């Protein structure tokens, strides 16, 4: 069925809901690259006007229109129409107004999560300005727990990301210590391995386990290798806290990552049996990012932001501890500049929280993007205002393995001191005990801290 | 090995290039670190936005006895090239005509700007000169060196097709990091076609003064070309085949779209 509107005497028609969503998307290079973007501001606004009048219930059916797509099937199976009851008669535009209404509580919004489909959430986000996205995100509290409690209102956690180009144990440990001594790492200490070999995966887990246990840190760690490597490592009794996987919004895109829902199901079950976490803890970690499906030629004519929210449908199946979008990592052909990266970061946070996810953001960019660290300052500050669950931090904002720029460990201090956002309460207490971040306390230098660590044999 | 009793600060630099905080842990990077970061980023941006200096490259190729031809991808200009990688892989008809009478050759040699024309300016001609000599000594026809503006890796496939080449070597600037903006990447592809996938290429990366040397890169490239022409394989299948026997160092699969995931 076609969607039509008339603006200034010109009729605009959109052949399908999928087309309407794409044309209504705020401008970004990836949709232009895919040939899906509006021809200009007028067609975009026409699509947004049209979209605002579409009933939410129109999105209940298959919007991707690809037969047999496992993610579409999962979205349909997840959906609990009763959860949507408070807003099920609204249009997309009325839904936006309801979300922003002062008497709509964060709890009421959170209760909708399993009634909402990714396409409903993406639709409403497309007619929301940055301030709208911040205002609604800030209302919603999504709390997850392992050794630390993440997502409590008024707090922002950090991932300490001590990547090293050769996965050198001491190199990883040095960067991790650098961050810990500045109070970064209450969400997770998580390493992206340079290789995906099983021995390296296990060794990295062991290095991180030594750091966690010897320093008695109330946090969790993760080697962000492939889920199949994590499964093999768990079989060998490696100290695996969290199982990680990158996920995307279509079956074909997940194929590109070499992952199926069955594999994720298996890993979820396996990590639950390890018994390393308190009862009821959240045990999975996912990363996503706009453009992932398009780069795998697996977007099926759907815009990159809607595809991103479909990935959240996959993630929420596993009650994850952490989910983050790697928002500027994929490059300027998907998000061209600081403006597009900032908008996408806010969209991803909003949509993730609407889907019920403990949403974090890797505030980042590559050197071929039209962006710089000042854009990241702005995005970090707006995300903190919007109640982001966690942010990623690396030494000096420079990831020497993945060759891109993220936030720095110093930014964890900025979050605490200038923005008034402390870390998880357990980690905050650990910092108080150890004197980290306290004025006048002399902490060990990095060389001393490394020398005191008893790392496993290489 | 367990950790040593003491590690000096100079030893730390040998363990990692990470921008660690060795001095006071303040609320922000100290001024010197902050300005160094900004300078490193500015250098990376300069490299990304740099254009091939075609007259200098042609002169340098002339001086070493190589003819050259110049083409520009369908991206046309730098900004379009950065936002539209698909156009950087296409060779316009007029540019194909530039190559019409230059073939047939066995191996097409292409120097492209990629994401750092600075890398090409520093090491491109030296690499191509040394490689061309080795290939010609080995009895292969190489033809002119093609200088390609606004070029992605797959533009080399179309250039090779225009030259009637069965193997193509595309050397181009890699995406600059904060610490290095002068890395040349070498992509070797056998039987290139309009639909060649990245998995069909072999790659030697990080060719620069502080990384893989030109001599090593030339040797590895020549080995790959010989292996491809002997086995008919290219990319992942060649790597797997070589892994079963002896792998030339550095002959690994071409990376796809770089992804953290």
Contacts between the chains, C-beta under 8 A, distances in Angstrom:
chain1	res1	chain2	res2	distance
A	29	B	83	5.0
A	32	B	83	7.4
A	32	B	84	7.9
A	33	B	83	7.4
A	33	B	84	6.3
A	33	B	85	7.6
A	33	B	86	6.6
A	162	B	18	7.7
A	164	B	16	6.1
A	164	B	18	7.4
A	165	B	17	7.8
A	168	B	15	6.4
A	168	B	16	7.2
A	170	B	3	7.0
A	170	B	7	8.0
A	170	B	15	5.1
A	170	B	16	7.9
A	171	B	15	4.9
A	171	B	16	4.0
A	171	B	18	7.3
A	174	B	12	6.5
A	174	B	15	6.1
A	174	B	16	5.5
A	174	B	18	6.8
A	174	B	20	6.3
A	175	B	16	6.5
A	175	B	18	4.8
A	175	B	20	7.0
A	178	B	18	7.3
A	178	B	20	4.8
A	178	B	21	5.8
A	181	B	21	7.9
A	181	B	25	6.4
A	182	B	21	7.0
A	182	B	25	5.4
A	192	B	260	6.2
A	246	B	259	7.6
A	246	B	260	7.7
A	246	B	261	2.8
A	257	B	261	6.3
A	287	B	260	6.8
A	287	B	261	5.5
A	289	B	260	7.8
A	289	B	261	7.4
A	292	B	259	7.5
A	292	B	261	7.0
A	295	B	257	4.7
A	295	B	259	7.4
A	326	B	260	5.2
A	326	B	261	7.3
A	329	B	259	7.6
A	329	B	260	5.3
A	330	B	257	7.7
A	330	B	259	7.2
A	331	B	258	7.9
A	332	B	82	5.3
A	332	B	83	5.9
A	333	B	82	7.5
A	333	B	83	5.9
A	333	B	84	6.9
A	333	B	85	5.1
A	336	B	83	5.7
A	362	B	260	7.9
A	366	B	175	6.7
A	367	B	41	7.0
A	367	B	44	4.0
A	367	B	45	6.6
A	367	B	47	7.9
A	367	B	48	6.0
A	367	B	175	6.4
A	367	B	176	5.0
A	367	B	177	6.9
A	367	B	178	7.2
A	367	B	181	8.0
A	368	B	48	4.8
A	368	B	82	5.9
A	368	B	115	5.5
A	368	B	175	5.7
A	368	B	176	7.8
A	372	B	41	6.3
A	373	B	37	7.2
A	373	B	38	7.6
A	373	B	41	7.3
A	394	B	18	7.7
A	395	B	18	4.2
A	395	B	19	4.9
A	395	B	20	5.3
A	395	B	21	7.3
A	396	B	18	7.1
A	396	B	19	2.5
A	396	B	20	7.4
A	396	B	21	7.6
A	396	B	29	6.5
A	396	B	33	6.6
A	396	B	37	6.5
A	397	B	19	7.5
A	397	B	37	6.8
A	398	B	18	7.3
A	398	B	19	5.0
A	398	B	37	7.0
A	398	B	40	8.0
A	398	B	178	5.1
A	398	B	179	7.9
A	400	B	16	7.2
A	400	B	17	5.0
A	400	B	18	5.4
A	400	B	177	7.9
A	400	B	179	7.2
A	402	B	260	5.6
A	403	B	175	7.1
A	403	B	177	4.0
A	403	B	178	7.6
A	404	B	260	7.9
A	405	B	41	7.4
A	405	B	178	7.0
A	408	B	19	7.9
A	408	B	29	6.7
A	409	B	21	7.1
A	410	B	21	7.7
A	410	B	26	7.3
A	410	B	27	6.7
A	410	B	28	5.4
A	410	B	29	5.7
A	413	B	25	7.8
A	413	B	26	7.9
A	413	B	27	5.1
A	413	B	28	8.0
A	414	B	27	6.4
A	414	B	28	7.2
A	417	B	27	5.9
A	418	B	27	7.6
A	443	B	25	7.2
A	445	B	9	8.0
A	445	B	22	7.1
A	446	B	12	6.5
A	446	B	20	5.9
A	446	B	21	7.7
A	446	B	22	6.3
A	447	B	6	7.2
A	447	B	7	4.8
A	447	B	8	6.5
A	447	B	9	5.8
A	447	B	11	7.5
A	447	B	12	6.0
A	450	B	3	6.6
A	450	B	7	5.7
A	450	B	12	7.7
A	451	B	3	6.1
A	451	B	4	6.9
A	451	B	5	6.2
A	451	B	6	5.4
A	451	B	7	5.6
A	453	B	3	5.9
A	454	B	2	6.3
A	454	B	3	6.6
A	455	B	2	6.7
A	455	B	3	5.2
A	457	B	1	6.2
A	457	B	2	6.8
A	458	B	1	5.4
